[in-house]
Amino acid sequence: MEQNSALKIIRYGTSAEQKFIDEFKNEFDLLVINGNMISHASKAISKFVATRKFSYIIDPLTHSLQHDIQYIKGKNGKIKSSIKKMVDNYSDFVKEKIIDQERVLVPSDFESESILKDFTSKVLDFQKNHVIETSKERDYYKYLQYTKVTFEPKWLIVPYFMMNTKNYKKWIEINVQMINYSLQEYELDSLAAQLVIEKDILEDAYYIEDIISKYSSYGIRNLLLWVDDFSAFESSRLLLNNFCKLIEGLSDNGINVYNLYGDYFSVLLCHEKSKAKLQGVCHGIEYGEKRAIVPVGGGIPVNKYYLYPIHQRVEYGRVATLLRYLGILPDDYQRYYSDICNCEQCTEVIKDNLDNFAYYGDSKPIEIKRKTGATISRQYPTTEAKALCINHFLYNKLKEWNSISTNDLLDLIDESIKSAEEYSPILGYDLVGTYELWKEVLYTHE
């Protein structure tokens, strides 16, 4: 079986993640950076990208300017500084609406062709020039010029707005018109459209067919897909089938589709035998296999271990319980390596002593003050345990990529079904049904 050519894409989250991205930089093909993030920490991220010679793209996050204004305001009630810095690169019209008037963008704001053209152009210019303009002020710039490093992103992302069945008729025309304007300024191969939709779009064939038709009509070659809070582990047959139909329809029209937030199901769709063919999948550092379009607050972090045989992050305590049930814990490290994981991180930590598996679960108590004034204690992963879980996660994601190049598509699903059945007395039986559903969907689209 030939080496798979799909792009392995990683997402930049925080400055603390730089060391992990740097360690794995030769294993991933593309780095995604959010526009507000690079605007907020411009010098640090621009230097990181330029000096490490990453292939990267900047997500302009234009969709964030259309939702309820509360989502771009901080706790002080003001527009977040990272959003202000990002919007400062966009057209004066946008700055006036977002910063001065503190209101979001609506379809009627773009009735003027000149306003929409200027908005499109400014957003593209921001992506194209941000790293190079920031780097010109730094000592490393001349050296990198000498080594002929390119400072520009792999693609410029066409501005975009989120669509659902309620707003579709208004935003679809604006979205495709921005593709048209972008193609008037830039070559086809230098651009990527971004399609951001809520799940209700996938429940109606009309919208799927219309999206395929409209996005294909401009001849775009690259499309970044983001379905709101979409997880193949939690989706119905209808959603999975229509997710595949959307990808297949776009692919049949010559569009390379990349899932911006994808789990193992999306990796399987990169298999050469998949009709619904993705050309790449993105995730973050130990997270980001799904994401809600509108931000939601996170809870207290817990130690999670990526359980490769079922391709999911599972709480450390549940994994330990499972390993004891399987007879691997307390001391059968050889079975651990053969049946669970033999990645570089595991072999380095565990060696020949499964007592060391406990390092993945190390935590420390922290005090949390509730709104009532009461203080409670919660366990929080140690920095060392967090690093172990991140490295383990990334090694296993790379193993998944390798597996689709060396195994039959449906054989991979059968392996997961077998593991889910074996683990079901501890983790429950639902996961078996999930993988059986995947098999039916993939068989339809194989």
For each residue, the residues with C-beta under 8 A, 3 or more apart:
1: 272 405 406 407
2: 272 405
3: 405
4: 270 271 272 401 404 405
5: 279
6: 270 278 279 280 281 401
7: 29 30 258 279 280 281
8: 27 28 29 30 280 281 397 398 401
9: 28 29 30 31 32 258 260 280 281 282 283
10: 21 24 28 30 31 32 282 283 284 285
11: 31 32 33 282 283 284 285 288
12: 17 18 21 31 32 33 34 37 45
13: 17 284 285 287 288
14: 17
15: 18 41 44 45
16: 19
17: 12 13 14 20 21 284 285
18: 12 15 21 22 48
19: 16 22 23
20: 17 23 24 285 387 390 391 394
21: 10 12 17 18 24 25 28 31 285
22: 18 19 25 48 52
23: 19 20 391
24: 10 20 21 27 28 394 398
25: 21 22 28 52 54
26:
27: 8 24 394 398
28: 8 9 10 21 24 25 31
29: 7 8 9 55 280
30: 7 8 9 10 55 56 57 154 280 282
31: 9 10 11 12 21 28 49 54 55 56 57
32: 9 10 11 12 56 57 59 260 282
33: 11 12 37 38 45 49 56 57 58 59
34: 12 37 38 58 59 61
35: 38 39 58 59 60 61 86 126 127
36: 39 40 61 64 80 82 83 85 86
37: 12 33 34 40 41 45 82
38: 33 34 35 41 42 45 46 58 130 131
39: 35 36 42 82 85 86 88 89 130
40: 36 37 81 82 85 86
41: 15 37 38 44 45
42: 38 39 45 46 85 130 134
43: 46 47 134 137 138
44: 15 41 47 48
45: 12 15 33 37 38 41 42 48 49
46: 38 42 43 49 50 130 131 134 135 138
47: 43 44 50 51 135 138 140
48: 18 22 44 45 51 52 54
49: 31 33 45 46 52 54 56 131
50: 46 47 53 131 135 140 141 144 149 151
51: 47 48 140 144
52: 22 25 48 49
53: 50 149
54: 25 31 48 49
55: 29 30 31 154
56: 30 31 32 33 49 131 153 154
57: 30 31 32 33 127 153 154 155 156 157 192
58: 33 34 35 38 126 127 130 153 157
59: 32 33 34 35 157 194 224 260
60: 35 86 123 126 127 157 159
61: 34 35 36 64 65 86
62: 65 66 123 159 160 161
63: 66 67 160 161 162 196 293
64: 36 61 67 71 72 83
65: 61 62 72 87 94 98 104 105
66: 62 63 104 105 106 161 162 171
67: 63 64 71 72 104 162 293 294
68: 71 104 294
69: 72 73 102 103 104
70: 73
71: 64 67 68 294 295
72: 64 65 67 69 79 80 83 98 104
73: 69 70 77 78 79 80 102
74: 77 78 79 80 81
75:
76:
77: 73 74
78: 73 74
79: 72 73 74 83 84 98 99 102
80: 36 72 73 74 83 84
81: 40 74 84 85
82: 36 37 39 40 85 86
83: 36 64 72 79 80 86 87 98
84: 79 80 81 87 88 98 99
85: 36 39 40 42 81 82 88 89
86: 35 36 39 40 60 61 82 83 89 90 126
87: 65 83 84 90 94 95 98 99
88: 39 84 85 95 99
89: 39 85 86 122 123 125 126 130
90: 86 87 94 95 119 122 123 126
91: 94 95 115 118 119 122
92: 95 96
93: 96 97 109 115 118 119
94: 65 87 90 91 97 98 105 119 122
95: 87 88 90 91 92 98 99 100
96: 92 93 99 100 101
97: 93 94 100 101 103 104 105 109
98: 65 72 79 83 84 87 94 95 101 102 103 104 105
99: 79 84 87 88 95 96 102
100: 95 96 97
101: 96 97 98
102: 69 73 79 98 99
103: 69 97 98
104: 65 66 67 68 69 72 97 98
105: 65 66 94 97 98 109 110 161
106: 66 109
107: 110 167 170 171 174
108: 111
109: 93 97 105 106 115
110: 105 107 115 116 119 174
111: 108 115
112: 115 116
113: 116 117
114: 117 118
115: 91 93 109 110 111 112 118 119
116: 110 112 113 119 120 174 177 178 181
117: 113 114 120 121 181
118: 91 93 114 115 121 122
119: 90 91 93 94 110 115 116 122 123 159 178
120: 116 117 123 124 158 159 178 181 182
121: 117 118 124 125 181 185
122: 89 90 91 94 118 119 125 126
123: 60 62 89 90 119 120 126 127 159
124: 120 121 127 128 156 158 159 182 185 186
125: 89 121 122 128 129
126: 35 58 60 86 89 90 122 123 129 130
127: 35 57 58 60 123 124 130 153 156 157
128: 124 125 152 153 156
129: 125 126 132 133
130: 38 39 42 46 58 89 126 127 133 134
131: 38 46 49 50 56 134 135 151 152 153
132: 129 135 136 151 152
133: 129 130 136
134: 42 43 46 130 131 137 138
135: 46 47 50 131 132 138 140 141 144 151
136: 132 133 141
137: 43 134 141
138: 43 46 47 134 135 141
139: 142
140: 47 50 51 135 143 144
141: 50 135 136 137 138 144 145
142: 139 145 146
143: 140 146 147
144: 50 51 135 140 141 147 149 151
145: 141 142 148 149
146: 142 143
147: 143 144
148: 145
149: 50 53 144 145
150:
151: 50 131 132 135 144
152: 128 131 132
153: 56 57 58 127 128 131 156
154: 30 55 56 57
155: 57 190 191 192 222
156: 57 124 127 128 153 182 186 190 191 192
157: 57 58 59 60 127 160 191 192 193 194 224
158: 120 124 178 179 182 191 192 193 194
159: 60 62 119 120 123 124 178
160: 62 63 157 175 178 193 194 195 196
161: 62 63 66 105 171 174 175 196
162: 63 66 67 167 171 196 197 198 228 293
163: 167 168 171 172 175 196 197 198 201
164: 167 168 197 198 200 201
165: 168 198 200 201 203 204 207
166:
167: 107 162 163 164 170 171
168: 163 164 165 171 172 201 207
169: 172 173
170: 107 167 173 174
171: 66 107 161 162 163 167 168 174 175
172: 163 168 169 175 176 210 211 214
173: 169 170 176 177
174: 107 110 116 161 170 171 177 178
175: 160 161 163 171 172 178 179 193
176: 172 173 179 180 214 215 217 218
177: 116 173 174 180 181
178: 116 119 120 158 159 160 174 175 181 182
179: 158 175 176 182 183 191 193 215 218 220
180: 176 177 183 184 218
181: 116 117 120 121 177 178 184 185
182: 120 124 156 158 178 179 185 186 191
183: 179 180 186 188 191 218 220
184: 180 181
185: 121 124 181 182
186: 124 156 182 183 190 191
187: 190 191
188: 183 191 219 220 221
189: 221 222
190: 155 156 186 187
191: 155 156 157 158 179 182 183 186 187 188 220 222
192: 57 155 156 157 158 220 222 223 224 258
193: 157 158 160 175 179 215 220 222 223 224
194: 59 157 158 160 223 224 225 226 260
195: 160 211 215 223 224 225 226
196: 63 160 161 162 163 226 228 293
197: 162 163 164 201 202 211 226 227 228
198: 162 163 164 165 201 227 228 293
199: 202 203 227 228 229 230 239
200: 164 165 203 204
201: 163 164 165 168 197 198 204 207 208 211
202: 197 199 207 208 227 238 239 242 243 246
203: 165 199 200 238 239 242
204: 165 200 201 207 208
205: 208 209 242 245
206: 209 210
207: 165 168 201 202 204 210 211
208: 201 202 204 205 211 212 242 245 246 249
209: 205 206 212 213 249
210: 172 206 207 213 214
211: 172 195 197 201 207 208 214 215 246 250
212: 208 209 215 216 246 249 250 253
213: 209 210 216 217
214: 172 176 210 211 217
215: 176 179 193 195 211 212 218 220 223 250 255
216: 212 213 219 220 249 250 253 254 255
217: 176 213 214
218: 176 179 180 183 215
219: 188 216 254
220: 179 183 188 191 192 193 215 216 223 255
221: 188 189 254 255 256
222: 155 189 191 192 193 255 256 258
223: 192 193 194 195 215 220 250 255 256 257 258
224: 59 157 192 193 194 195 258 260
225: 194 195 246 247 257 258 259 260
226: 194 195 196 197 259 260 261 291 293
227: 197 198 199 202 230 243 261
228: 162 196 197 198 199 292 293
229: 199 290 291 292 293
230: 199 227 235 239 243 261 290
231: 234 235 263 289 290
232: 235 240 243 263 264 265 266 434 438
233: 263 265 312 431 434
234: 231
235: 230 231 232 239 240 243
236: 239 240
237: 240 241 437 440 441
238: 202 203 241 242
239: 199 202 203 230 235 236 242 243
240: 232 235 236 237 243 244 265 437 438 441
241: 237 238 244 245 441 444
242: 202 203 205 208 238 239 245 246
243: 202 227 230 232 235 239 240 246 247 276
244: 240 241 247 248 269 275 276 441 444 445
245: 205 208 241 242 248 249 276
246: 202 208 211 212 225 242 243 249 250
247: 225 243 244 250 251 257 269 276 277 278
248: 244 245 251 252 275 276 277 445
249: 208 209 212 216 245 246 252 253
250: 211 212 215 216 223 246 247 253 255 257
251: 247 248 254 255 256 257 276 277
252: 248 249
253: 212 216 249 250
254: 216 219 221 251
255: 215 216 220 221 222 223 250 251
256: 221 222 223 251 279 280
257: 223 225 247 250 251 277 278 279
258: 7 9 192 222 223 224 225 278 279 280 281 282
259: 225 226 262 266 269 278 280 281 282
260: 9 32 59 194 224 225 226 282
261: 226 227 230 282 283 288 289 290 291
262: 259 265 266 267 278 281 282 283 289
263: 231 232 233 266 267 283 289 290 311 312
264: 232 267 268 311 312 400 416
265: 232 233 240 262 268 269 438
266: 232 259 262 263 269 270 278 281
267: 262 263 264 270 281 397 400 401 404
268: 264 265 271 274 404 409 412 413 438 442
269: 244 247 259 265 266 274 276 277 278 281
270: 4 6 266 267 274 277 278 279 280 281 401 404
271: 4 268 274 404 409 412
272: 1 2 4 404
273: 408 409 446
274: 268 269 270 271 277 278 409 442 445 446
275: 244 248 445 446
276: 243 244 245 247 248 251 269 445
277: 247 248 251 257 269 270 274
278: 6 247 257 258 259 262 266 269 270 274 281
279: 5 6 7 256 257 258 270
280: 6 7 8 9 29 30 256 258 259 270
281: 6 7 8 9 258 259 262 266 267 269 270 278
282: 9 10 11 30 32 258 259 260 261 262 288
283: 9 10 11 261 262 263 287 288 289 397
284: 10 11 13 17 287 288
285: 10 11 13 17 20 21 288 390 393 394
286: 304 306 313 389 390 393 394
287: 13 283 284
288: 11 13 261 282 283 284 285 291
289: 231 261 262 263 283
290: 229 230 231 261 263
291: 226 229 261 288
292: 228 229 295 296
293: 63 67 162 196 198 226 228 229
294: 67 68 71
295: 71 292
296: 292
297:
298: 301
299:
300: 366 368 378 380
301: 298 380 381 386
302: 315 316 379 381
303: 315 316 360 361 362 363 381 385 386 389
304: 286 313 314 315 316 389
305: 313 314 315 316 319 360 361 389 392
306: 286 311 312 313 314 389 392 393 396 397
307: 310 311 312 313 314 319 322 340
308: 311 340 341 396 399 400
309: 339 340 415 416 419 423
310: 307 314 416 419 420 423 427 431
311: 263 264 306 307 308 400 416
312: 233 263 264 306 307 431
313: 286 304 305 306 307 393
314: 304 305 306 307 310 318 319 322 427
315: 302 303 304 305 318 319
316: 302 303 304 305 319 320 360 361
317: 320 321 361
318: 314 315 321 322 426 427
319: 305 307 314 315 316 322 323 360
320: 316 317 323 324 329 357 358 361
321: 317 318 324 325 426
322: 307 314 318 319 325 326 423 426 427
323: 319 320 326 328 329 336 340 357
324: 320 321 327 328 329 330
325: 321 322 425 426
326: 322 323 329 335 339 422 423
327: 324 332 335
328: 323 324 332 335 336 339 340 354
329: 320 323 324 326 332 354 357
330: 324 354 355
331: 354
332: 327 328 329 335 336 354
333: 336 337 350 351 352 353 354
334: 337 338
335: 326 327 328 332 338 339 340
336: 323 328 332 333 339 340 341 346 350 354 357
337: 333 334 340 341 342 346 347
338: 334 335 342
339: 309 326 328 335 336
340: 307 308 309 323 328 335 336 337
341: 308 336 337 346 392 396
342: 337 338 346 347
343: 346 347 392 395 396 399
344: 347 348 391 395
345: 348 349 388 391 392 395
346: 336 337 341 342 343 349 350 392
347: 337 342 343 344 350 351
348: 344 345 351
349: 345 346 356 357 359 360 388
350: 333 336 346 347 353 354 356 357
351: 333 347 348 356
352: 333
353: 333 350 356
354: 328 329 330 331 332 333 336 350 357
355: 330 358
356: 349 350 351 353 359
357: 320 323 329 336 349 350 354 360 361
358: 320 355 361 362
359: 349 356 362 384 385 388
360: 303 305 316 319 349 357 385 388 389 392
361: 303 305 316 317 320 357 358 385
362: 303 358 359 381 382 384 385
363: 303 379 380 381 382 385
364: 379 380 382
365: 377 378 379 380
366: 300 377 378 379 380
367: 375 376 377
368: 300 375 376 377 378
369: 373 374 375
370: 373 374 375 376
371:
372:
373: 369 370
374: 369 370
375: 367 368 369 370
376: 367 368 370
377: 365 366 367 368
378: 300 365 366 368
379: 302 363 364 365 366
380: 300 301 363 364 365 366
381: 301 302 303 362 363 385 386 389
382: 362 363 364 385 386
383: 386 387
384: 359 362 387 388
385: 303 359 360 361 362 363 381 382 388 389
386: 301 303 381 382 383 389 390
387: 20 383 384 390 391
388: 345 349 359 360 384 385 391 392
389: 286 303 304 305 306 360 381 385 386 392 393
390: 20 285 286 386 387 393 394
391: 20 23 344 345 387 388 394 395
392: 305 306 341 343 345 346 360 388 389 395 396
393: 285 286 306 313 389 390 396 397
394: 20 24 27 285 286 390 391 397 398
395: 343 344 345 391 392 398 399
396: 306 308 341 343 392 393 399 400
397: 8 267 283 306 393 394 400 401
398: 8 24 27 394 395 401 402
399: 308 343 395 396 402 403
400: 264 267 308 311 396 397 403 404
401: 4 6 8 267 270 397 398 404 405
402: 398 399 405 406
403: 399 400 406 407 412
404: 4 267 268 270 271 272 400 401 407 409 412
405: 1 2 3 4 401 402
406: 1 402 403
407: 1 403 404 411 412
408: 273 411 412
409: 268 271 273 274 404 412 413 442 446
410: 413 414 439 442 443 446
411: 407 408 414 415
412: 268 271 403 404 407 408 409 415 416
413: 268 409 410 416 417 435 438 439 442
414: 410 411 417 418 439
415: 309 411 412 418 419
416: 264 309 310 311 412 413 419 420 435 438
417: 413 414 420 421 432 435 436 439
418: 414 415 421 422
419: 309 310 415 416 422 423
420: 310 416 417 423 424 427 431 432 434 435
421: 417 418 424 432
422: 326 418 419
423: 309 310 322 326 419 420 426 427 431
424: 420 421 427 428 429 431 432
425: 325
426: 318 321 322 325 423
427: 310 314 318 322 420 423 424 431
428: 424 431
429: 424 432 433
430: 433 434
431: 233 310 312 420 423 424 427 428 434 435
432: 417 420 421 424 429 435 436
433: 429 430 436 437
434: 232 233 420 430 431 437 438
435: 413 416 417 420 431 432 438 439
436: 417 432 433 439 440
437: 237 240 433 434 440 441
438: 232 240 265 268 413 416 434 435 441 442
439: 410 413 414 417 435 436 442 443
440: 237 436 437 443 444
441: 237 240 241 244 437 438 444 445
442: 268 274 409 410 413 438 439 445 446
443: 410 439 440 446
444: 241 244 440 441
445: 244 248 274 275 276 441 442
446: 273 274 275 409 410 442 443
